[in-house]
């Protein structure tokens, strides 16, 4: 089972960004390369940023995760 990714919802990523300890522990165990988010989630997070400083912080924090921009890739063959 190579290259397995866990697709995280916006709510989960928000908790991670807020520093939720339980979420951070899970992310640390999974290693960030196993975690992905959809382009839709990314846009929701960008849209929800309060200002340019927060947007920059979000972009920096999410740069370590894979972004899936074609959800058809998740479909099993």
Chimera marker file (.cmm) of the C-alpha trace (Angstrom):
<marker_set name="trace">
<marker id="1" x="0.000" y="0.000" z="0.000" r="1" g="1" b="0" radius="0.5"/>
<marker id="2" x="2.366" y="2.644" z="-1.261" r="1" g="1" b="0" radius="0.5"/>
<marker id="3" x="1.730" y="6.343" z="-1.470" r="1" g="1" b="0" radius="0.5"/>
<marker id="4" x="-1.464" y="6.283" z="0.618" r="1" g="1" b="0" radius="0.5"/>
<marker id="5" x="-2.842" y="9.741" z="1.280" r="1" g="1" b="0" radius="0.5"/>
<marker id="6" x="-5.333" y="10.874" z="3.878" r="1" g="1" b="0" radius="0.5"/>
<marker id="7" x="-7.595" y="13.584" z="2.494" r="1" g="1" b="0" radius="0.5"/>
<marker id="8" x="-8.368" y="16.077" z="5.251" r="1" g="1" b="0" radius="0.5"/>
<marker id="9" x="-11.477" y="18.209" z="5.417" r="1" g="1" b="0" radius="0.5"/>
<marker id="10" x="-11.374" y="21.959" z="6.000" r="1" g="1" b="0" radius="0.5"/>
<marker id="11" x="-12.436" y="21.568" z="9.651" r="1" g="1" b="0" radius="0.5"/>
<marker id="12" x="-9.519" y="19.236" z="10.374" r="1" g="1" b="0" radius="0.5"/>
<marker id="13" x="-7.016" y="21.593" z="8.752" r="1" g="1" b="0" radius="0.5"/>
<marker id="14" x="-8.455" y="24.544" z="10.706" r="1" g="1" b="0" radius="0.5"/>
<marker id="15" x="-7.911" y="22.643" z="13.959" r="1" g="1" b="0" radius="0.5"/>
<marker id="16" x="-4.343" y="21.907" z="12.888" r="1" g="1" b="0" radius="0.5"/>
<marker id="17" x="-3.736" y="25.580" z="12.068" r="1" g="1" b="0" radius="0.5"/>
<marker id="18" x="-5.225" y="26.642" z="15.415" r="1" g="1" b="0" radius="0.5"/>
<marker id="19" x="-2.692" y="24.395" z="17.146" r="1" g="1" b="0" radius="0.5"/>
<marker id="20" x="-5.139" y="21.776" z="18.467" r="1" g="1" b="0" radius="0.5"/>
<marker id="21" x="-2.855" y="19.355" z="20.330" r="1" g="1" b="0" radius="0.5"/>
<marker id="22" x="-4.830" y="16.195" z="19.487" r="1" g="1" b="0" radius="0.5"/>
<marker id="23" x="-4.826" y="17.069" z="15.792" r="1" g="1" b="0" radius="0.5"/>
<marker id="24" x="-1.121" y="17.947" z="15.822" r="1" g="1" b="0" radius="0.5"/>
<marker id="25" x="-0.259" y="14.619" z="17.492" r="1" g="1" b="0" radius="0.5"/>
<marker id="26" x="-2.157" y="12.702" z="14.806" r="1" g="1" b="0" radius="0.5"/>
<marker id="27" x="-0.491" y="14.702" z="12.028" r="1" g="1" b="0" radius="0.5"/>
<marker id="28" x="2.930" y="14.076" z="13.596" r="1" g="1" b="0" radius="0.5"/>
<marker id="29" x="2.277" y="10.330" z="13.712" r="1" g="1" b="0" radius="0.5"/>
<marker id="30" x="1.116" y="10.265" z="10.092" r="1" g="1" b="0" radius="0.5"/>
<marker id="31" x="3.990" y="12.366" z="8.840" r="1" g="1" b="0" radius="0.5"/>
<marker id="32" x="2.913" y="15.337" z="6.783" r="1" g="1" b="0" radius="0.5"/>
<marker id="33" x="3.654" y="13.622" z="3.484" r="1" g="1" b="0" radius="0.5"/>
<marker id="34" x="0.724" y="11.231" z="4.114" r="1" g="1" b="0" radius="0.5"/>
<marker id="35" x="-1.725" y="14.113" z="4.473" r="1" g="1" b="0" radius="0.5"/>
<marker id="36" x="-3.393" y="15.827" z="1.549" r="1" g="1" b="0" radius="0.5"/>
<marker id="37" x="-6.112" y="18.357" z="1.024" r="1" g="1" b="0" radius="0.5"/>
<marker id="38" x="-8.255" y="19.123" z="-1.949" r="1" g="1" b="0" radius="0.5"/>
<marker id="39" x="-8.008" y="22.308" z="-3.958" r="1" g="1" b="0" radius="0.5"/>
<marker id="40" x="-11.533" y="23.049" z="-2.722" r="1" g="1" b="0" radius="0.5"/>
<marker id="41" x="-10.370" y="22.898" z="0.909" r="1" g="1" b="0" radius="0.5"/>
<marker id="42" x="-7.405" y="25.086" z="0.051" r="1" g="1" b="0" radius="0.5"/>
<marker id="43" x="-9.674" y="27.732" z="-1.480" r="1" g="1" b="0" radius="0.5"/>
<marker id="44" x="-12.029" y="27.582" z="1.516" r="1" g="1" b="0" radius="0.5"/>
<marker id="45" x="-9.089" y="28.259" z="3.815" r="1" g="1" b="0" radius="0.5"/>
<marker id="46" x="-7.817" y="31.106" z="1.640" r="1" g="1" b="0" radius="0.5"/>
<marker id="47" x="-11.315" y="32.621" z="1.479" r="1" g="1" b="0" radius="0.5"/>
<marker id="48" x="-11.660" y="32.412" z="5.253" r="1" g="1" b="0" radius="0.5"/>
<marker id="49" x="-8.410" y="34.238" z="5.974" r="1" g="1" b="0" radius="0.5"/>
<marker id="50" x="-9.063" y="37.413" z="7.923" r="1" g="1" b="0" radius="0.5"/>
<marker id="51" x="-6.293" y="39.447" z="6.314" r="1" g="1" b="0" radius="0.5"/>
<marker id="52" x="-3.152" y="39.202" z="4.191" r="1" g="1" b="0" radius="0.5"/>
<marker id="53" x="-0.998" y="38.266" z="7.167" r="1" g="1" b="0" radius="0.5"/>
<marker id="54" x="-3.241" y="35.327" z="8.032" r="1" g="1" b="0" radius="0.5"/>
<marker id="55" x="-3.371" y="34.270" z="4.369" r="1" g="1" b="0" radius="0.5"/>
<marker id="56" x="0.433" y="34.239" z="4.272" r="1" g="1" b="0" radius="0.5"/>
<marker id="57" x="0.531" y="32.160" z="7.467" r="1" g="1" b="0" radius="0.5"/>
<marker id="58" x="-1.951" y="29.660" z="5.992" r="1" g="1" b="0" radius="0.5"/>
<marker id="59" x="0.019" y="29.360" z="2.757" r="1" g="1" b="0" radius="0.5"/>
<marker id="60" x="3.252" y="28.769" z="4.654" r="1" g="1" b="0" radius="0.5"/>
<marker id="61" x="1.711" y="26.143" z="6.962" r="1" g="1" b="0" radius="0.5"/>
<marker id="62" x="0.053" y="24.263" z="4.111" r="1" g="1" b="0" radius="0.5"/>
<marker id="63" x="3.085" y="24.225" z="1.833" r="1" g="1" b="0" radius="0.5"/>
<marker id="64" x="4.162" y="20.930" z="3.428" r="1" g="1" b="0" radius="0.5"/>
<marker id="65" x="0.986" y="19.094" z="2.371" r="1" g="1" b="0" radius="0.5"/>
<marker id="66" x="0.024" y="17.634" z="-0.981" r="1" g="1" b="0" radius="0.5"/>
<marker id="67" x="-2.802" y="19.407" z="-2.781" r="1" g="1" b="0" radius="0.5"/>
<marker id="68" x="-5.112" y="17.249" z="-4.871" r="1" g="1" b="0" radius="0.5"/>
<marker id="69" x="-6.607" y="19.358" z="-7.618" r="1" g="1" b="0" radius="0.5"/>
<marker id="70" x="-8.287" y="16.529" z="-9.506" r="1" g="1" b="0" radius="0.5"/>
<marker id="71" x="-10.598" y="14.581" z="-7.204" r="1" g="1" b="0" radius="0.5"/>
<marker id="72" x="-11.009" y="11.935" z="-9.883" r="1" g="1" b="0" radius="0.5"/>
<marker id="73" x="-7.557" y="10.742" z="-8.819" r="1" g="1" b="0" radius="0.5"/>
<marker id="74" x="-9.148" y="9.437" z="-5.616" r="1" g="1" b="0" radius="0.5"/>
<marker id="75" x="-11.396" y="7.051" z="-7.514" r="1" g="1" b="0" radius="0.5"/>
<marker id="76" x="-10.376" y="3.411" z="-7.289" r="1" g="1" b="0" radius="0.5"/>
<marker id="77" x="-9.474" y="1.781" z="-10.575" r="1" g="1" b="0" radius="0.5"/>
<link id1="1" id2="2" r="1" g="1" b="0" radius="0.2"/>
<link id1="2" id2="3" r="1" g="1" b="0" radius="0.2"/>
<link id1="3" id2="4" r="1" g="1" b="0" radius="0.2"/>
<link id1="4" id2="5" r="1" g="1" b="0" radius="0.2"/>
<link id1="5" id2="6" r="1" g="1" b="0" radius="0.2"/>
<link id1="6" id2="7" r="1" g="1" b="0" radius="0.2"/>
<link id1="7" id2="8" r="1" g="1" b="0" radius="0.2"/>
<link id1="8" id2="9" r="1" g="1" b="0" radius="0.2"/>
<link id1="9" id2="10" r="1" g="1" b="0" radius="0.2"/>
<link id1="10" id2="11" r="1" g="1" b="0" radius="0.2"/>
<link id1="11" id2="12" r="1" g="1" b="0" radius="0.2"/>
<link id1="12" id2="13" r="1" g="1" b="0" radius="0.2"/>
<link id1="13" id2="14" r="1" g="1" b="0" radius="0.2"/>
<link id1="14" id2="15" r="1" g="1" b="0" radius="0.2"/>
<link id1="15" id2="16" r="1" g="1" b="0" radius="0.2"/>
<link id1="16" id2="17" r="1" g="1" b="0" radius="0.2"/>
<link id1="17" id2="18" r="1" g="1" b="0" radius="0.2"/>
<link id1="18" id2="19" r="1" g="1" b="0" radius="0.2"/>
<link id1="19" id2="20" r="1" g="1" b="0" radius="0.2"/>
<link id1="20" id2="21" r="1" g="1" b="0" radius="0.2"/>
<link id1="21" id2="22" r="1" g="1" b="0" radius="0.2"/>
<link id1="22" id2="23" r="1" g="1" b="0" radius="0.2"/>
<link id1="23" id2="24" r="1" g="1" b="0" radius="0.2"/>
<link id1="24" id2="25" r="1" g="1" b="0" radius="0.2"/>
<link id1="25" id2="26" r="1" g="1" b="0" radius="0.2"/>
<link id1="26" id2="27" r="1" g="1" b="0" radius="0.2"/>
<link id1="27" id2="28" r="1" g="1" b="0" radius="0.2"/>
<link id1="28" id2="29" r="1" g="1" b="0" radius="0.2"/>
<link id1="29" id2="30" r="1" g="1" b="0" radius="0.2"/>
<link id1="30" id2="31" r="1" g="1" b="0" radius="0.2"/>
<link id1="31" id2="32" r="1" g="1" b="0" radius="0.2"/>
<link id1="32" id2="33" r="1" g="1" b="0" radius="0.2"/>
<link id1="33" id2="34" r="1" g="1" b="0" radius="0.2"/>
<link id1="34" id2="35" r="1" g="1" b="0" radius="0.2"/>
<link id1="35" id2="36" r="1" g="1" b="0" radius="0.2"/>
<link id1="36" id2="37" r="1" g="1" b="0" radius="0.2"/>
<link id1="37" id2="38" r="1" g="1" b="0" radius="0.2"/>
<link id1="38" id2="39" r="1" g="1" b="0" radius="0.2"/>
<link id1="39" id2="40" r="1" g="1" b="0" radius="0.2"/>
<link id1="40" id2="41" r="1" g="1" b="0" radius="0.2"/>
<link id1="41" id2="42" r="1" g="1" b="0" radius="0.2"/>
<link id1="42" id2="43" r="1" g="1" b="0" radius="0.2"/>
<link id1="43" id2="44" r="1" g="1" b="0" radius="0.2"/>
<link id1="44" id2="45" r="1" g="1" b="0" radius="0.2"/>
<link id1="45" id2="46" r="1" g="1" b="0" radius="0.2"/>
<link id1="46" id2="47" r="1" g="1" b="0" radius="0.2"/>
<link id1="47" id2="48" r="1" g="1" b="0" radius="0.2"/>
<link id1="48" id2="49" r="1" g="1" b="0" radius="0.2"/>
<link id1="49" id2="50" r="1" g="1" b="0" radius="0.2"/>
<link id1="50" id2="51" r="1" g="1" b="0" radius="0.2"/>
<link id1="51" id2="52" r="1" g="1" b="0" radius="0.2"/>
<link id1="52" id2="53" r="1" g="1" b="0" radius="0.2"/>
<link id1="53" id2="54" r="1" g="1" b="0" radius="0.2"/>
<link id1="54" id2="55" r="1" g="1" b="0" radius="0.2"/>
<link id1="55" id2="56" r="1" g="1" b="0" radius="0.2"/>
<link id1="56" id2="57" r="1" g="1" b="0" radius="0.2"/>
<link id1="57" id2="58" r="1" g="1" b="0" radius="0.2"/>
<link id1="58" id2="59" r="1" g="1" b="0" radius="0.2"/>
<link id1="59" id2="60" r="1" g="1" b="0" radius="0.2"/>
<link id1="60" id2="61" r="1" g="1" b="0" radius="0.2"/>
<link id1="61" id2="62" r="1" g="1" b="0" radius="0.2"/>
<link id1="62" id2="63" r="1" g="1" b="0" radius="0.2"/>
<link id1="63" id2="64" r="1" g="1" b="0" radius="0.2"/>
<link id1="64" id2="65" r="1" g="1" b="0" radius="0.2"/>
<link id1="65" id2="66" r="1" g="1" b="0" radius="0.2"/>
<link id1="66" id2="67" r="1" g="1" b="0" radius="0.2"/>
<link id1="67" id2="68" r="1" g="1" b="0" radius="0.2"/>
<link id1="68" id2="69" r="1" g="1" b="0" radius="0.2"/>
<link id1="69" id2="70" r="1" g="1" b="0" radius="0.2"/>
<link id1="70" id2="71" r="1" g="1" b="0" radius="0.2"/>
<link id1="71" id2="72" r="1" g="1" b="0" radius="0.2"/>
<link id1="72" id2="73" r="1" g="1" b="0" radius="0.2"/>
<link id1="73" id2="74" r="1" g="1" b="0" radius="0.2"/>
<link id1="74" id2="75" r="1" g="1" b="0" radius="0.2"/>
<link id1="75" id2="76" r="1" g="1" b="0" radius="0.2"/>
<link id1="76" id2="77" r="1" g="1" b="0" radius="0.2"/>
</marker_set>
